[in-house]
């Protein structure tokens, strides 16, 4: 049976402890699909595994480390668009789809594993479409109602990006980031420093084809994360992308000395973050 223990206190402790290093990992993180096949040291894998087990801020979402996948879960012909090659390990991002907000919960939770791997010098890539869910189910145990929302290769990327990786980055505009003013209309000198830092950190979050679907507004002292529109996509939802950005928001706020809590929202509004100073 899958591990179902959820301890929000442990998750908060990991986040507060890792926040400075996760923040430092935000900018250098790159999505990589071509790996050199070298296995990762067991001690590093133990550290990632512990993070996956303890960083469970939501009861309906979890990340799982698969140390030695018995099958190739990534789809596509070698050399084709999106194909992952040479990854010795696997991260699997699972949520209970019967819940009200599984997409944003797994985005938030999974990004913790991604940033943990990055801080340890490893490479990853959120993969939402180019994998076989049936094959992933052979290497992880799912409880009733759970679904695999995304996966990530884990290991050491090839020294130079492959031709396919370079082409994909170009098509996705991976180096092009929307400006803060576009992401947070109305942001000005009246915004608190923690909120500005949160938006700037979220601006660097990964998203499907680098679409950056998150928008931010300050409302009665809290920071609201919203979708850019009501239009949704089936395999990787905007809410999942916004969940990834939510973790970046919290990291940025923590770096500014503010501790907060999330409230999930409906419609195009995804969640609201309210803070208080760390004592």
C-alpha positions in Angstrom: 0.0 0.0 0.0 1.2 3.6 -0.6 2.5 5.7 2.2 -0.5 7.8 3.4 1.0 9.5 6.4 0.6 13.3 6.2 2.2 15.5 8.8 1.8 19.2 8.0 4.1 20.1 10.9 6.9 18.1 9.3 6.1 19.7 5.9 6.3 23.2 7.4 9.6 22.3 9.1 11.1 21.1 5.9 10.0 24.2 4.0 11.3 26.7 6.6 14.6 24.8 6.9 15.1 24.4 3.1 13.7 27.8 2.0 17.0 29.6 1.6 18.5 26.7 -0.4 15.4 26.2 -2.4 15.3 29.9 -3.2 19.0 29.7 -4.4 17.9 26.7 -6.6 15.1 28.6 -8.3 17.2 30.7 -10.8 19.7 28.0 -12.0 17.1 25.2 -12.3 16.6 24.1 -16.0 14.4 21.5 -17.4 16.6 18.7 -18.9 15.5 15.7 -20.9 18.8 14.2 -22.0 20.7 12.4 -19.2 24.0 10.6 -19.1 22.7 7.5 -17.3 25.0 7.7 -14.3 23.2 6.5 -11.1 22.9 9.0 -8.3 24.7 8.3 -5.0 22.5 6.4 -2.6 22.9 9.0 0.1 21.5 11.7 -2.1 18.6 9.5 -3.1 18.0 8.9 0.6 17.8 12.7 1.1 15.3 13.1 -1.7 13.3 10.1 -0.6 13.0 11.6 2.9 11.9 14.9 1.5 9.2 13.2 -0.5 7.9 11.3 2.5 7.9 14.3 4.9 7.0 17.2 2.6 3.3 16.4 2.5 1.6 19.8 3.0 -1.7 18.4 1.5 -3.3 15.1 2.4 -4.3 14.4 -1.2 -0.9 14.9 -2.9 2.5 13.2 -2.7 5.7 12.8 -4.6 7.4 9.4 -4.8 11.0 8.5 -5.7 11.5 5.4 -7.9 15.1 4.5 -7.5 15.3 1.9 -10.3 12.3 1.9 -12.6 11.8 -1.6 -14.0 10.2 -0.2 -17.2 10.8 2.8 -19.5 7.9 5.1 -18.7 8.7 8.0 -21.1 7.1 7.8 -24.5 8.1 8.9 -27.9 10.8 7.8 -30.4 14.4 8.6 -29.4 15.3 12.0 -30.9 11.6 13.0 -31.2 10.0 16.0 -29.6 9.7 15.6 -25.8 11.5 12.3 -25.5 13.5 11.8 -22.3 16.6 9.7 -22.5 19.1 8.2 -20.1 17.4 9.0 -16.8 18.4 6.4 -14.2 15.7 7.5 -11.6 12.2 8.8 -11.6 10.0 11.1 -9.5 6.3 10.5 -9.7 3.7 13.1 -8.7 0.4 11.6 -7.5 -2.8 13.1 -6.2 -6.3 11.9 -5.3 -8.4 13.2 -8.1 -11.6 13.0 -6.0 -10.4 16.0 -4.0 -11.5 19.6 -4.7 -8.0 21.0 -5.5 -5.7 18.1 -6.5 -4.0 19.9 -9.4 -2.6 22.8 -7.4 -1.8 20.6 -4.4 0.4 18.3 -6.5 2.0 21.2 -8.2 3.0 22.7 -4.8 4.1 19.3 -3.4 6.0 18.1 -6.5 7.9 21.4 -6.9 9.3 20.7 -3.4 10.9 17.5 -4.7 12.1 19.3 -7.8 13.8 22.0 -5.9 15.3 19.5 -3.4 16.9 17.7 -6.3 18.1 20.9 -7.8 19.8 22.0 -4.5 21.6 18.6 -4.4 23.0 19.2 -7.9 20.7 16.9 -9.8 18.6 17.6 -12.9 14.9 17.2 -13.5 12.0 18.1 -15.7 8.3 18.3 -15.1 6.7 16.0 -17.7 3.0 16.1 -18.1 2.3 14.4 -21.4 5.2 12.3 -22.7 4.8 9.3 -20.3 2.8 6.2 -20.0 0.5 6.2 -17.0 0.0 2.4 -17.4 3.8 1.8 -17.1 4.1 4.2 -14.2 1.5 2.2 -12.3 3.9 -0.8 -12.6 6.5 1.0 -10.5 4.3 2.8 -7.9 1.4 1.7 -5.8 -1.7 3.9 -6.1 -4.5 4.0 -3.6 -8.2 4.2 -4.6 -8.9 7.5 -6.3 -5.2 8.4 -6.9 -3.9 9.3 -10.3 -0.4 10.1 -11.7 -0.5 13.8 -12.7 3.1 14.2 -13.8 6.5 12.6 -13.6 10.1 13.8 -13.7 13.4 12.2 -14.8 16.1 12.4 -12.1 19.8 12.2 -12.6 22.7 14.0 -14.2 21.9 15.7 -17.5 24.2 15.3 -20.4 27.0 17.9 -20.4 25.6 19.8 -23.3 21.9 20.2 -24.2 20.8 18.0 -27.0 19.6 19.4 -30.3 16.0 18.4 -29.4 16.4 20.2 -26.0 17.6 23.3 -27.7 14.8 23.2 -30.2 12.2 22.7 -27.4 13.5 25.6 -25.4 13.3 27.8 -28.5 9.7 26.8 -29.3 8.7 27.2 -25.7 10.5 30.5 -25.3 12.1 29.0 -22.2 14.4 32.1 -21.6 11.5 34.5 -22.0 9.8 35.5 -18.8 6.8 37.8 -18.5 7.6 41.0 -16.7 6.5 41.5 -13.1 4.0 44.2 -14.2 2.3 41.8 -16.5 2.1 39.1 -13.9 1.0 41.5 -11.2 -1.0 44.3 -12.7 -1.0 47.3 -10.4 2.1 46.4 -8.5 3.8 49.5 -7.3 5.7 51.0 -4.4 2.8 50.5 -2.0 3.1 46.7 -2.2 4.8 45.1 0.8 8.4 43.9 0.3 7.4 40.3 1.0 4.7 40.3 -1.7 7.1 41.8 -4.3 9.7 39.1 -3.4 7.0 36.4 -3.7 6.0 37.5 -7.2 9.6 37.8 -8.4 10.3 34.3 -7.1 7.1 32.9 -8.7 8.0 34.6 -12.0 10.8 32.0 -12.3 8.6 28.9 -11.7 8.4 26.3 -14.5 5.2 25.8 -16.4 3.9 23.8 -19.4 5.5 25.1 -22.5 6.6 28.1 -20.4 3.1 29.6 -20.6 3.3 31.3 -17.2 -0.4 31.2 -16.6 -0.3 32.8 -13.1 -1.4 36.2 -12.2 -1.1 38.0 -8.8 -3.1 40.7 -7.0 -2.9 42.1 -3.5 -6.3 42.0 -1.8 -6.9 43.1 1.8 -3.3 42.4 2.7 -3.2 38.9 1.1 -1.7 37.7 -2.1 -4.1 36.0 -4.5 -2.8 33.6 -7.2 -5.1 33.4 -10.2 -5.2 31.9 -13.7 -4.7 34.2 -16.6 -8.0 33.0 -18.1 -10.7 30.4 -17.6 -9.4 28.4 -20.6 -7.9 25.1 -19.4 -5.8 22.4 -20.9 -6.4 18.6 -20.3 -3.0 17.0 -19.5 -1.3 19.8 -17.5 -3.8 22.2 -16.1 -3.1 25.8 -15.3 -4.0 25.0 -11.7 -1.1 22.6 -11.5 1.2 25.3 -12.9 -0.2 27.7 -10.4 0.5 25.2 -7.6 4.1 25.2 -8.6 4.2 29.0 -8.5 2.5 28.9 -5.0 5.5 27.2 -3.6 7.7 29.8 -5.1 5.5 32.5 -3.5 5.9 30.9 -0.1 9.7 30.6 -0.5 10.0 34.3 -1.5 7.8 35.4 1.4 9.9 33.3 3.9 13.1 34.9 2.6 11.5 38.2 3.5 10.8 37.1 7.0 7.1 36.4 6.6 5.3 33.1 7.4 1.9 32.5 5.9 -1.0 30.1 5.2 -2.8 29.2 2.0 -6.6 29.2 1.4 -7.8 27.4 -1.8 -10.2 29.3 -4.0 -12.6 28.5 -6.8 -13.1 29.8 -10.3 -10.1 31.4 -11.9 -8.8 32.4 -8.5 -6.5 29.5 -7.4 -5.4 30.3 -3.8 -4.8 33.2 -1.4 -1.7 33.6 0.8 -1.9 35.5 4.1 1.2 36.2 6.1 2.5 37.3 9.5 6.0 38.2 10.6 8.2 35.3 11.7 8.8 35.8 15.5 
